[in-house]
Amino acid sequence: MNVLTDKNIPLIFEALNSKSSVVVLPATEISQEQLKNNSINHLFIRSTVKANEKLLEGTNVVFIATATSGIDHLDLEYLKQKGIAYFSATGSNANSVAEYVIYSILKWSLLDDIGRLKSKTIGIIGFGNIGKIVAQYCNLLGLKVLVNDPPLLDMDFQFPDYVTYCELNEIFKNSDIITNHVPLTFSGVYKTKYLINYQQLNLMQSNSLFIHTSRGGVVDEEALSKVLTKKQLFLAIDVWENEPNFNANLASVALIATPHLAGYAYDAKIKGSIQVLKHFENFTHITPDYKLLLNELQINNIEIIKNFDDVLKVFQILKTKRCFENDYEMFKATFSQSVDKRKQFFIDFRKNYPIRRESIFFE
């Protein structure tokens, strides 16, 4: 049995090396040729590798696991056609992304009066793994929480009593803060490509905050840019339509802008590794060595938050441990550079992202 893993997925080699032959490569070197030459059966990737016919045709791959929540980089039709099993690490980065959202909200609130947060309303689009945690944190902050998630509504999902379900336009009309946490889908009843467009964005209240941490194509960036020229809005943006070729004009007017790293806390990566290894174990009936991964999670001195009454303390914890401002400053330094240099920074920064630990958790 031969395994190939993206170098950026931590401790896969250590967990499987005694069980099988493991090849570790940077994402840029994972190719059809490498899969063939190494007779790879089982492949571990992240979103920078496209799992499609170009990569997989003529190979022996029967199993693919992506250590990410999103799966829009997987050609699902091709994988199903070829009988290749595929799995993701859904929810592994949920707390990491939620911390980015909360940090953005607290930074925005400091521009006015942080004590007035309890009078504000947040609209959460998508009530999956991330949306649920964001809602719980915002409830602790005293925000009124509105939610939109048609797939869950159609399944008769029982939303918590502290959230109010609203249609999409109502979310944009009635929220001081809007955040979206939906997957990027291109067809079907619940298509999300450009789900958020000019019509909704133009409904936003002046001085409100728009947070974008899902997938780039969920929001029409051209429409967002147009609305930002018409009214005073605040933007926290981490994902981009044409990554790694991000929209420098949008980034330059944002309250905070980053190169798709909201979910990049080290803990999220470790949880992603554990999750894809569990899929591997279920598929092959081979038990990986989880010891190092579990130890890495245990050594993080995470702050247990029983309530968010001291919001400045929460803000300082996030600022110190997640270092979003440092990331923003480094990102900002590229805005005036050439497109090629900006793209290369985007790729390199994510590939070599420092270890940043998750900072808060709720009970």
PESUL-V851582 format. One line per field, one symbol per residue. ss: DSSP state (~ for helix, > for strand, _ for the rest). Layout:
ss->???
//
This chain:
ss->_>>>>>_____~~~~~____>>>>>_~~~__~~~~~~____>>>>_____>_~~~~______>>>>_______>_~~~~~~~__>>>>_____~~~~~~~~~~~~~~~~~___~~~~~~_>>>>>___~~~~~~~~~~~~~__>>>>>_~~~~~________>>>__~~~~~~~__>>>>_______________>_~~~~_______>>>>___~~~>_~~~~~~~~~~___>>>>__________~~~~~___>>________~~~~~~~~~~~~~~~~~~~______~~~~~~~~____>>>_____~~~~~~~~~~~~_~~~~~~~~~______~~~~~~~~~~~~~________>>>_
//
